[in-house]
Amino acid sequence: MAQKIFADTLIGEILHEWTIQEYEQYKRSGFWYVIVTFLGLFFIIYALITGNFLFALIIVVFAIIMFLQHYQKPNQVLFKITELGVVVGRKFYNFSEFEDFYIIYNPPEVKTLYLNPKNILQPMLRVPLLDMNPVEIKHSLREFLPEDIDKEEEPLSDRVARNWQIH
């Protein structure tokens, strides 16, 4: 479980450090908004016709969240790989919390580090590599975690979010 970083928190020597955005913000065209609005209205009408008011409410809440995030800038978060774990913003994750890692590097679309938690209730930690050298990152992480070399593609959820420009 991630622990909050205080002045006396031992994180070890910093091996790599870069700044990432809290989430990806996409430049969307007017056509994207027309399609998404049409789909949203279609699903709301379908939900109301079938009497599934909870589904209609979920679609409305989703639309509100997308609207609010459009006008909000993502926070810049400092990411560090240290000798003892990784730091994401003000949280420290010990390497013992992770099962393995893998890097998907298919520029320019995908340059991402994935850290798989041991606890199935925790989400996978997804870190954009930006301009970092993936070979150096891989080399550093191999000292502390096994690499899952079977993974060759990004998770379906990430691919769908990137293709549909949803964050």
C-alpha positions in Angstrom: 0.0 0.0 0.0 1.3 3.4 -0.9 2.6 5.5 1.9 2.5 9.3 2.1 5.9 10.9 1.9 7.0 13.0 4.9 10.4 14.6 5.6 11.6 11.5 7.4 10.4 8.9 4.8 13.2 6.8 3.5 12.9 6.4 -0.3 16.5 5.7 -1.2 18.8 7.2 -3.8 16.9 8.6 -6.9 17.9 6.7 -10.1 15.5 8.4 -12.6 13.1 11.3 -12.2 10.7 13.1 -14.6 7.5 15.0 -14.5 4.3 13.5 -15.9 0.7 14.8 -16.3 -1.9 13.4 -13.9 -3.9 12.3 -16.9 -3.6 12.7 -20.7 -5.5 15.7 -22.1 -6.5 15.3 -25.8 -7.1 18.0 -28.4 -10.5 17.0 -29.7 -12.1 18.1 -32.9 -15.7 19.3 -33.4 -16.5 16.0 -35.1 -15.5 14.1 -32.0 -18.0 16.2 -29.9 -20.8 15.6 -32.5 -20.3 11.9 -32.4 -20.0 11.6 -28.6 -23.1 13.8 -28.1 -25.0 11.7 -30.6 -24.0 8.5 -28.8 -24.8 9.9 -25.4 -28.2 11.0 -26.5 -28.8 7.7 -28.2 -27.9 5.8 -25.0 -30.0 8.1 -22.8 -33.1 7.7 -25.0 -32.5 3.9 -25.1 -32.2 3.8 -21.3 -35.4 5.8 -20.9 -37.3 3.6 -23.4 -36.2 0.4 -21.6 -36.9 1.9 -18.2 -33.2 1.6 -17.2 -33.0 4.9 -15.3 -29.7 4.0 -13.6 -28.0 3.6 -17.0 -29.3 7.0 -18.1 -28.0 8.5 -14.9 -24.6 7.0 -15.5 -24.4 8.4 -19.0 -25.4 11.9 -17.7 -22.8 11.7 -14.9 -20.1 10.5 -17.5 -21.0 13.5 -19.7 -20.7 15.9 -16.8 -17.3 14.5 -15.8 -16.0 14.7 -19.4 -17.3 18.3 -19.7 -15.6 19.4 -16.4 -12.3 17.7 -17.3 -12.2 19.4 -20.6 -11.9 22.8 -18.9 -9.5 21.5 -16.2 -5.7 21.3 -16.8 -4.1 18.1 -15.5 -1.7 18.5 -12.6 2.0 18.0 -13.1 3.2 15.1 -11.0 6.8 14.2 -10.1 7.7 10.6 -10.8 10.9 9.0 -9.4 12.4 5.6 -9.5 14.6 5.1 -6.5 16.6 2.2 -4.9 13.7 1.2 -2.7 10.6 1.9 -4.9 8.8 4.5 -6.9 7.5 7.9 -6.0 4.4 9.3 -7.6 3.7 12.8 -6.5 3.6 12.6 -2.7 3.2 8.8 -2.5 5.9 6.2 -2.2 5.4 2.6 -3.4 7.9 0.0 -2.2 9.1 -2.5 -4.9 7.7 -5.3 -2.7 4.2 -4.1 -3.6 4.7 -4.9 -7.3 4.6 -8.2 -9.0 6.5 -7.1 -12.2 6.8 -4.4 -14.8 6.8 -4.0 -18.5 7.4 -1.3 -21.0 5.4 -0.8 -24.2 7.4 1.4 -26.6 5.8 2.1 -30.0 6.5 5.8 -30.6 4.9 8.2 -31.2 1.6 6.7 -29.9 2.7 4.6 -27.0 5.7 5.1 -24.7 4.5 3.7 -21.3 5.9 2.0 -18.2 3.4 -0.4 -16.5 3.9 -1.5 -12.9 1.8 -4.5 -11.9 0.7 -4.6 -8.2 0.6 -7.8 -6.3 -2.7 -6.8 -4.7 -5.4 -7.5 -7.3 -7.6 -4.7 -5.8 -5.0 -2.0 -6.7 -4.9 -0.6 -10.2 -1.9 -1.0 -12.4 0.4 1.9 -12.3 0.7 3.5 -15.7 3.5 6.0 -16.3 4.2 7.8 -19.6 7.9 7.6 -20.4 7.8 10.9 -22.4 11.4 11.5 -23.5 13.0 9.1 -21.1 15.2 6.3 -22.5 13.2 3.1 -22.1 16.4 0.9 -22.2 17.8 2.8 -19.2 14.5 2.6 -17.3 14.2 -1.1 -18.1 17.8 -1.7 -17.0 17.3 0.1 -13.6 14.0 -1.6 -12.9 15.3 -5.1 -13.7 17.6 -4.9 -10.6 14.5 -4.7 -8.3 11.6 -6.3 -10.3 11.1 -9.0 -12.8 10.1 -7.9 -16.3 7.1 -9.4 -18.0 8.5 -9.9 -21.5 5.3 -11.6 -22.7 3.5 -8.3 -22.8 3.8 -6.8 -26.3 0.7 -4.5 -26.4 -0.8 -1.9 -24.2 -3.9 -3.0 -22.2 -7.2 -2.9 -24.1 -8.5 -0.2 -21.7 -5.6 2.1 -22.5 -6.0 1.5 -26.3 -9.7 2.2 -26.2 -9.1 5.4 -24.1 -6.4 6.6 -26.5 -8.4 5.8 -29.6 -11.6 7.4 -28.3 -9.7 10.2 -26.6 -11.1 9.6 -23.2 -9.1 10.1 -20.1 
